[in-house]
Amino acid sequence: MAGKPFSESNSAQLVAERLDVHADMRLQGFMVPFITHLHKLIQETRPSQADWRRTMEFLTDVGHASDGRRQEWVLLSDLLGVTALIEEINTRRPRSATPNTVRGPFYRADAPRLPLGANISLDGSGPVLWVTGTVRDLDGNPVAGATVETWQANPDGFYENQQPDQQPEFNLRGVFTTDAKGAFRYRTVRPGGYAVPADGPVGRLLGSLGFPLRRPAHLHFLIKADGFETISTHVYDGSDPDLGRDALFGVKDELIGKFEPADGGDGWALDFTFVMVRARKGRAST
């Protein structure tokens, strides 16, 4: 028998019915609604065959634009607010804890471990920024031995993996370990705000729709400690005019830092406290 004929009214149902009932239930729990909503979207917007071909060409271009140094798929997820929404759903914390934000497309997992006080600006280009920080738990106790990974753009708004021929390898990146007081410190340069990449398919598409593509100046932090939920977050420059229209929806009041003149007039200084939450079963993020 040929089975039920495929039609607009039963298209999603017929596709979902082909999934193996014994397959991964968590994956099925995502895929069935995904198929249902996708078919509903097509029915509501009624694209032509040419429209859908252009959609497929766009997705193909996103794949071609992604490589070991650039992740266009991450950028698409970030700009559409999907990454921020997933963070909100999965990392709800007490108000006094440091919230998570998107990791962004320029993260590298192979940054070097450095001693406290090291200078992560390998080219020395830009105004000096002295960063000091403390990692604590909800009760105010220091979290000693926490791993603090940081990365940032240079004063012109470019990450090292965007400019492999202009910036030294691992410029403005480093991994530190907090001391017995939960403190860390390092030297860097004051980052600049920037426009997210507009030279790829994602930037071109959203730019053509008038989507704001600016990000306020910020530092990234990834903080891990045994027994705690991982913090993946930003600290933003409170003086940046783009705070209210961050392209990646990451700005929260708790993450706005003060970049103040350093003692002695040697550049700028930032001091920030990160508050970690004890990990619950199934909630220790990575």
C-alpha positions as CSV (number, residue, x, y, z in Angstrom):
1,M,0.0,0.0,0.0
2,A,1.2,3.5,-0.8
3,G,0.1,4.9,2.6
4,K,-1.4,8.2,3.3
5,P,-0.9,10.7,0.5
6,F,1.4,13.7,1.4
7,S,-0.5,17.0,1.7
8,E,-0.3,20.4,3.2
9,S,-2.6,19.4,6.0
10,N,-0.6,16.3,7.2
11,S,3.0,17.0,6.0
12,A,4.5,17.5,9.4
13,Q,2.7,14.4,10.8
14,L,3.9,12.1,8.0
15,V,7.5,13.2,8.5
16,A,7.4,12.8,12.3
17,E,5.8,9.4,11.9
18,R,8.9,8.2,10.1
19,L,11.1,8.7,13.1
20,D,12.0,5.4,14.9
21,V,10.0,5.2,18.1
22,H,13.0,3.5,19.7
23,A,15.5,6.3,18.8
24,D,17.0,8.8,21.2
25,M,13.9,10.2,23.1
26,R,15.6,13.5,24.0
27,L,16.5,14.0,20.3
28,Q,13.0,13.1,19.3
29,G,11.6,15.5,21.8
30,F,13.4,18.3,20.0
31,M,13.0,17.1,16.4
32,V,9.2,16.5,16.4
33,P,8.4,20.1,17.5
34,F,11.1,21.4,15.1
35,I,9.5,19.6,12.2
36,T,6.0,20.7,13.2
37,H,7.1,24.4,13.6
38,L,9.1,24.3,10.4
39,H,6.2,23.0,8.3
40,K,3.9,25.6,10.0
41,L,6.3,28.4,9.1
42,I,6.4,27.2,5.5
43,Q,2.6,27.1,5.4
44,E,2.3,30.6,6.9
45,T,4.9,32.3,4.7
46,R,4.3,30.2,1.5
47,P,7.7,30.7,-0.1
48,S,8.1,30.0,-3.8
49,Q,10.5,27.4,-5.1
50,A,12.9,30.2,-5.9
51,D,12.6,31.6,-2.4
52,W,13.5,28.2,-0.9
53,R,16.4,27.8,-3.2
54,R,17.8,31.1,-2.0
55,T,17.3,29.9,1.5
56,M,19.3,26.8,0.8
57,E,22.0,28.8,-0.9
58,F,22.2,31.1,2.1
59,L,22.6,28.1,4.5
60,T,25.2,26.6,2.1
61,D,27.1,29.9,2.2
62,V,27.0,29.9,6.0
63,G,28.7,26.5,6.0
64,H,31.3,27.5,3.5
65,A,32.1,30.6,5.5
66,S,32.8,28.5,8.6
67,D,36.3,27.1,9.3
68,G,38.8,26.6,12.2
69,R,39.1,30.3,12.7
70,R,35.6,31.5,11.9
71,Q,32.2,30.1,13.0
72,E,29.5,31.6,10.9
73,W,26.9,29.2,12.3
74,V,27.6,30.4,15.8
75,L,27.3,34.0,14.5
76,L,23.9,33.2,13.0
77,S,22.7,31.7,16.2
78,D,24.0,34.6,18.2
79,L,22.5,37.4,16.1
80,L,19.1,35.7,16.0
81,G,19.1,35.7,19.8
82,V,18.9,31.9,19.9
83,T,22.2,31.5,21.8
84,A,21.1,34.1,24.4
85,L,17.7,32.4,24.8
86,I,19.3,29.0,25.3
87,E,21.6,30.6,28.0
88,E,18.5,32.1,29.7
89,I,16.7,28.8,29.7
90,N,19.6,26.7,31.0
91,T,21.5,28.9,33.4
92,R,18.9,30.6,35.6
93,R,20.6,31.7,38.7
94,P,20.0,33.7,41.9
95,R,20.0,37.5,41.3
96,S,23.3,37.9,43.2
97,A,25.1,35.4,41.0
98,T,26.9,36.3,37.8
99,P,24.7,35.6,34.8
100,N,25.9,33.8,31.7
101,T,26.1,35.4,28.3
102,V,26.9,34.0,24.8
103,R,30.4,32.8,24.3
104,G,30.6,34.3,20.8
105,P,32.2,33.1,17.6
106,F,35.8,34.1,18.4
107,Y,36.5,31.8,21.4
108,R,39.5,29.5,21.2
109,A,39.9,26.5,23.5
110,D,43.7,26.5,23.3
111,A,44.7,29.7,24.9
112,P,47.9,29.5,27.0
113,R,48.0,29.2,30.8
114,L,49.8,32.2,32.3
115,P,51.0,33.4,35.7
116,L,49.0,36.0,37.7
117,G,50.1,39.5,36.6
118,A,51.1,38.4,33.1
119,N,50.6,40.7,30.1
120,I,48.2,39.2,27.5
121,S,48.8,42.1,25.0
122,L,51.6,40.5,23.0
123,D,51.9,43.5,20.6
124,G,51.5,46.2,23.2
125,S,49.2,48.1,20.9
126,G,46.7,50.4,22.7
127,P,46.1,52.0,26.1
128,V,47.0,49.8,29.0
129,L,44.2,48.2,31.0
130,W,45.0,46.6,34.4
131,V,42.4,43.9,35.2
132,T,41.9,42.6,38.7
133,G,39.1,40.3,39.7
134,T,37.8,38.1,42.5
135,V,35.8,34.9,42.2
136,R,33.4,34.2,45.1
137,D,30.5,31.9,46.0
138,L,27.0,33.1,47.0
139,D,28.1,33.4,50.6
140,G,31.0,35.7,49.8
141,N,33.7,33.0,50.3
142,P,36.6,33.1,47.9
143,V,36.9,30.4,45.3
144,A,40.5,29.4,45.2
145,G,42.0,27.5,42.3
146,A,39.3,28.6,39.8
147,T,40.3,28.7,36.2
148,V,39.8,32.1,34.6
149,E,40.0,32.2,30.9
150,T,39.8,35.6,29.2
151,W,39.8,36.8,25.6
152,Q,39.0,40.2,23.9
153,A,39.2,42.4,20.9
154,N,42.0,44.9,20.4
155,P,41.4,48.7,20.6
156,D,40.3,48.6,16.9
157,G,37.7,46.0,17.7
158,F,39.4,42.9,16.1
159,Y,40.2,39.6,17.7
160,E,43.5,37.9,17.0
161,N,41.8,35.1,15.0
162,Q,40.2,37.7,12.7
163,Q,43.7,39.1,11.9
164,P,46.1,36.1,11.9
165,D,48.5,38.1,9.7
166,Q,48.4,41.3,11.8
167,Q,48.2,40.1,15.4
168,P,50.4,37.7,17.2
169,E,49.1,34.2,17.9
170,F,47.1,34.2,21.1
171,N,47.2,38.0,21.4
172,L,44.8,39.2,24.1
173,R,44.0,35.7,25.4
174,G,45.1,33.9,28.5
175,V,44.1,31.4,31.2
176,F,44.8,32.2,34.9
177,T,44.2,30.4,38.2
178,T,42.8,32.3,41.2
179,D,44.9,32.5,44.4
180,A,43.9,31.5,47.9
181,K,41.8,34.7,48.1
182,G,40.0,33.9,44.9
183,A,41.8,36.7,43.2
184,F,43.4,37.1,39.8
185,R,45.1,39.9,37.9
186,Y,46.6,40.6,34.5
187,R,47.6,43.4,32.2
188,T,46.0,44.0,28.8
189,V,44.8,46.9,26.6
190,R,41.5,48.6,26.7
191,P,39.2,46.8,24.1
192,G,37.2,48.7,21.4
193,G,33.7,48.1,20.4
194,Y,33.1,46.7,17.0
195,A,30.7,45.7,14.3
196,V,30.1,41.9,14.0
197,P,31.4,40.5,10.8
198,A,29.4,41.9,7.9
199,D,31.5,40.3,5.1
200,G,29.9,36.9,5.4
201,P,26.4,35.7,4.5
202,V,24.9,36.3,8.0
203,G,26.1,39.9,8.3
204,R,25.1,40.7,4.7
205,L,21.6,39.3,5.2
206,L,20.8,40.9,8.6
207,G,22.6,44.1,7.5
208,S,20.2,44.4,4.5
209,L,17.3,44.2,7.0
210,G,18.6,47.1,9.1
211,F,19.6,44.9,12.0
212,P,22.1,46.7,14.3
213,L,25.4,44.9,14.0
214,R,27.4,46.8,16.7
215,R,28.8,45.3,19.9
216,P,29.8,47.5,22.9
217,A,33.4,47.1,24.1
218,H,33.8,44.2,26.5
219,L,36.0,41.4,27.9
220,H,35.1,37.8,27.8
221,F,35.5,35.4,30.7
222,L,35.1,31.7,31.1
223,I,35.4,30.6,34.7
224,K,35.4,27.1,36.0
225,A,35.8,25.5,39.4
226,D,35.2,22.1,40.9
227,G,31.7,21.9,42.3
228,F,30.4,25.0,40.7
229,E,28.5,25.9,37.6
230,T,30.7,27.3,34.9
231,I,30.4,31.0,34.2
232,S,30.6,32.1,30.6
233,T,30.1,35.9,30.5
234,H,31.2,39.4,29.5
235,V,32.2,42.5,31.3
236,Y,31.1,45.6,29.4
237,D,32.6,49.0,29.3
238,G,30.0,51.2,31.0
239,S,30.9,54.2,28.9
240,D,30.3,52.6,25.5
241,P,27.4,54.3,23.6
242,D,26.3,50.9,22.1
243,L,25.3,49.3,25.5
244,G,21.6,49.6,24.7
245,R,21.8,47.9,21.3
246,D,24.2,45.0,21.6
247,A,23.8,42.8,18.5
248,L,24.1,39.7,20.6
249,F,21.7,40.7,23.4
250,G,24.3,40.1,26.1
251,V,24.3,43.3,28.1
252,K,22.9,43.0,31.7
253,D,23.2,45.6,34.4
254,E,25.2,43.2,36.5
255,L,27.9,42.9,33.8
256,I,28.6,46.6,33.3
257,G,32.0,47.5,34.6
258,K,33.8,50.8,35.3
259,F,36.9,51.5,33.4
260,E,38.6,54.0,35.6
261,P,42.0,55.8,35.3
262,A,44.7,53.7,36.9
263,D,46.7,54.9,39.9
264,G,49.7,56.9,38.7
265,G,48.0,57.7,35.4
266,D,49.3,54.5,33.7
267,G,46.3,53.7,31.6
268,W,43.0,52.3,32.9
269,A,41.9,49.9,35.6
270,L,39.0,47.5,35.9
271,D,38.1,45.5,39.0
272,F,35.2,43.0,38.9
273,T,33.8,40.4,41.2
274,F,32.3,37.1,39.8
275,V,29.9,35.1,41.9
276,M,29.6,31.4,41.2
277,V,26.7,29.0,42.1
278,R,27.2,25.6,43.5
279,A,26.5,23.0,40.8
280,R,23.3,21.0,41.0
281,K,23.0,17.5,39.5
282,G,22.8,17.8,35.8
283,R,23.5,21.6,35.8
284,A,27.4,21.8,35.8
285,S,27.8,23.5,32.5
286,T,30.8,23.3,30.3
